[in-house]
């Protein structure tokens, strides 16, 4: 039997042995290339003194890379019971360093099983990726339980996370991520890297949590202002912000913003000024 650099069988053999055909219903696209999974793991920074949370490990390609790169411990949440025997083999190869929870990442609370500092590293299933990201960006208390996140998304979603004012991709996700994080796109991953190849290019995004948000604002009010502004992004703000109730022009004036501007021209500081004006009102 061939062996990979970590002493375990190549992923193709693991998948064949356990009959792990990727399932579209679970948003599964498996990465076979261990050079690529190692590159993703290295993008997360030094892992020796960190616990790593991984969502949707599948047959364990990225999991193996995280352990090879020295992660103190990996906690992996996997919804597909078919993948558990393959992950158990990885856990046996790295005694005490990998724990696997079978379950839905949207319903499992992993915190009792993790010790700080914590990094999240995942090739997120396409069907839950954005929802998980928004949850991790909007906890009740900041700073969050994680210090950084290194995540794979469809390139289109990755572009929305890092977009700047004035671009088509700029919107709610950009503001939500950049208010509390330093967010950057690390590299793209072509469809042919996956089995089965998705119809879109993917990209790795690295987010580092800031100790405090970039500008003062109440999270719930910032969210309301951003949702109203981008809910009708082609309209001028004096029209789109009517959704907040009250006098939209007076609100804009209080924040020092011209009422005829459109949502995509405002930067993060201006949105936070609007949230503070809404709170004062």
Residue pairs with C-beta under 8 A, 6 or more apart in sequence:
1 9
1 13
2 9
2 10
2 13
3 9
3 10
4 10
4 11
4 34
4 64
5 34
5 68
6 34
6 64
6 67
6 68
6 93
7 93
8 14
8 64
8 89
8 90
8 93
9 17
10 32
10 34
11 30
11 32
11 34
11 59
11 60
11 61
12 32
14 20
14 59
14 60
14 86
14 89
15 21
15 30
15 59
15 86
15 195
17 86
18 59
18 82
18 83
18 85
18 86
19 82
20 30
20 58
20 59
20 82
20 83
20 86
22 28
22 29
22 30
22 58
22 195
22 196
23 80
26 56
26 79
26 80
26 125
26 127
27 56
27 125
27 126
27 127
27 128
27 129
28 56
28 58
28 80
28 125
29 123
29 126
29 194
29 195
29 196
29 197
29 198
30 58
30 59
30 61
30 194
30 195
31 37
31 61
31 62
31 123
31 189
31 193
31 194
32 61
32 193
32 195
33 61
33 193
34 61
34 64
34 65
36 189
36 193
37 61
37 62
37 64
37 65
38 65
38 68
38 69
39 187
40 62
40 65
40 121
40 123
40 150
40 152
40 204
41 47
41 62
41 65
41 66
41 68
41 69
41 71
41 121
42 69
43 150
43 186
43 187
43 204
43 206
44 52
44 66
44 69
44 119
44 121
44 148
44 150
44 206
45 119
45 148
46 70
47 66
47 69
47 70
47 71
47 72
47 119
48 70
48 71
48 72
49 72
49 117
50 71
50 72
50 117
50 118
50 119
50 147
51 71
51 72
51 73
51 74
51 75
51 114
51 115
51 116
51 117
51 118
51 119
52 66
52 71
52 72
52 73
52 74
52 75
52 118
52 119
52 120
52 121
53 75
53 77
53 110
53 114
53 118
53 119
53 120
53 121
53 122
53 146
54 62
54 63
54 66
54 74
54 75
54 76
54 77
54 120
54 121
54 122
55 76
55 77
55 105
55 120
55 122
55 124
55 125
55 132
56 77
56 78
56 79
56 105
56 122
56 123
56 124
56 125
57 63
57 76
57 78
57 83
57 87
57 100
58 78
58 80
58 83
58 123
59 83
59 86
59 87
60 76
60 83
60 86
60 87
60 90
62 121
62 122
62 123
63 74
63 76
63 87
63 90
63 98
64 90
66 74
66 121
67 74
67 90
67 94
67 97
67 98
71 97
72 97
73 96
73 97
73 98
73 99
73 114
73 115
74 97
74 98
74 99
75 99
75 101
75 110
75 113
75 114
76 87
76 98
76 99
76 100
76 101
77 100
77 101
77 103
77 105
77 108
77 110
78 84
78 87
78 100
78 101
78 102
78 103
79 102
79 103
79 104
79 105
79 125
81 102
84 100
84 102
87 98
87 100
88 100
90 98
91 97
91 98
91 99
91 100
99 113
101 108
101 110
101 113
105 128
105 132
106 128
106 131
106 132
106 135
111 145
114 145
116 145
116 147
117 147
118 145
118 146
118 147
119 146
119 147
119 148
119 149
119 150
120 136
120 146
120 148
120 149
120 150
120 151
121 149
121 150
121 151
122 150
122 151
122 152
123 152
124 132
124 133
124 151
124 152
124 153
126 154
126 198
129 151
129 153
129 154
129 157
130 153
130 157
130 173
133 149
133 151
133 153
133 161
133 173
133 177
134 173
134 176
136 144
136 146
136 149
137 144
137 176
137 177
137 180
137 181
138 176
138 219
138 223
139 145
142 180
142 209
142 212
142 213
142 219
143 209
143 210
143 211
143 212
144 209
146 209
147 208
147 209
148 206
148 207
148 208
148 209
149 205
149 206
149 207
150 186
150 204
150 205
150 206
150 207
151 204
151 205
151 207
152 189
152 202
152 203
152 204
152 205
153 161
153 202
153 203
153 205
154 198
154 200
154 201
154 202
154 203
155 188
155 200
155 201
155 202
155 203
156 169
156 200
157 173
158 185
158 202
158 203
158 204
158 205
159 169
159 185
159 203
160 169
160 170
160 171
160 173
160 174
161 173
161 174
161 177
161 183
161 185
161 205
161 207
162 174
162 177
162 178
162 183
162 184
162 185
162 205
163 169
163 170
163 171
163 174
164 170
164 174
165 264
165 265
165 266
165 267
166 264
166 265
167 264
168 264
170 264
171 230
171 233
171 263
171 264
172 226
172 227
172 230
175 222
175 226
175 268
175 271
176 223
176 226
177 183
177 207
178 214
178 268
179 213
179 214
179 215
179 217
179 222
179 268
179 272
180 209
180 210
180 213
180 214
181 207
181 208
181 209
181 210
182 207
182 208
182 210
183 205
183 206
183 207
184 205
184 206
185 203
185 204
185 205
186 203
186 204
186 205
186 206
187 203
187 204
188 201
188 202
188 203
188 204
189 201
189 202
189 203
189 204
190 201
191 197
191 198
191 199
191 200
191 201
191 202
193 202
194 202
213 272
214 268
214 269
214 272
215 268
215 269
215 272
215 273
216 272
216 276
217 271
217 272
217 275
217 276
218 275
218 276
218 279
221 275
221 276
221 278
221 279
222 271
222 272
222 275
224 244
224 275
224 278
225 241
225 244
225 271
225 274
225 275
225 278
226 271
227 243
228 240
228 241
228 243
228 244
229 237
229 240
229 241
229 263
229 266
229 271
229 274
230 240
230 263
230 264
231 240
231 243
232 239
232 240
232 243
233 240
233 262
233 263
233 264
234 262
235 262
236 259
236 260
236 261
236 262
237 248
237 252
237 257
237 259
237 260
237 261
237 262
237 263
237 266
238 248
238 249
238 252
238 259
238 260
239 248
240 248
240 263
241 248
241 251
241 252
241 274
242 248
244 251
244 278
246 281
248 259
249 259
250 281
251 274
251 277
251 278
251 281
252 258
252 259
252 274
253 259
254 277
254 280
254 281
255 270
255 273
255 274
255 276
255 277
256 273
257 266
257 270
257 273
257 274
266 274
